[in-house]
């Protein structure tokens, strides 16, 4: 047999050894490759986590800044810039009546000559009982008080069943104190509405006041039934008030949350210088304001909520300066350096607002020129910080509405709507909203009537309310139109 040389045998052994070693290296390589892949995936995961953490940190920084602004919001609004004073104004306003404020001293309006006079004297000394002699020296004191009468009016009304030959129908006279489908009279009706919507009393407290103050026992369900009736009689007047606001030049709008059996709803408001209307709605959507605005051509003054402008269009929109200035102060509340761009923008806004308010004699053209020049200058500023960008963005998007606000309204703010909405906010706090949506609608209708009447100080509240209730009853039930005469 042929025998290979020794070096070949050695080479064969080395080849086997190298093959084994190669397999070992391949396994080690695959293992290392897998390990490297895991390391690469881990690195990618860590990088992603790092990016997420960086985003979270930035988000938290913004949240901290936001909460820092919110924390100081009410302090700033109430104490630091509540009246949006001009930055150059110093000192404190004097105590007492202010220039331009309405005179609220009722003494000057009283006719003391019409007052009844009572002559008083003491027959005996209250300390010792000694008889006293009469004298001519007098000491006068004015007494103005209310009359409390807990004696109920209880009458059985007998109306003749008469016949009108002209109309060919039966005529039955109705007392103006009588309401349909209830034995309780007009005075009870009006007192419940007064206590509910001006004194903001709960139904239970109204029942207590009627019982202790007037001797009338009414359950809460009876009171709610009377209020429901009142809505029916005053519904047409409510619609007339809506139309009156639509026909005006400016419509002030706002909205606030409400609860109906624990579910979120919204109470909207449309108001002007004379009339107030509340609107109950299940949402805060655009469609609600579309129905409220109707075919109106009035300019809507509001806080910047987008649903309003989406209905009226930009040319019929006025933005509230109070909200813009408050936004500027809230954005800069944590600024330590008053010379920053954001603080300068804020101060220029305040100065512009106060300049227009301080010159009511300026023509509209002069006001518009001043407003447009200054606001255009602010919008043209270049700012790098987020706070300044936020303020400038709001000015840029609301510029035309801000100019229009100071041209067509006395103060350029939506304060009127907020003041008129406050009674409903108080009512909501006391009553915790409404049990049903129908109850919320009743609150809106009756609250609108009562608030509108109470705004006119020149007319008697109760007489006007009675007139409107009677008008509603007579329109719904024509048989109540017959004026009564009383037989002796």
PyMOL commands that set and color helices and strands:
alter all, ss='L'
color gray80, all
select helices_A, chain A and resi 6-71+73-80+106-109+112-114+186-197+203-214+220-246+286-293+306-312+314-316+321-331+341-357+364-379+386-408+415-431+437-455+461-476+478-481
alter helices_A, ss='H'
color red, helices_A
select strands_A, chain A and resi 161-164+169-172+250-260+263-271+276-281+299-302+317-319
alter strands_A, ss='S'
color yellow, strands_A
deselect
rebuild
show_as cartoon
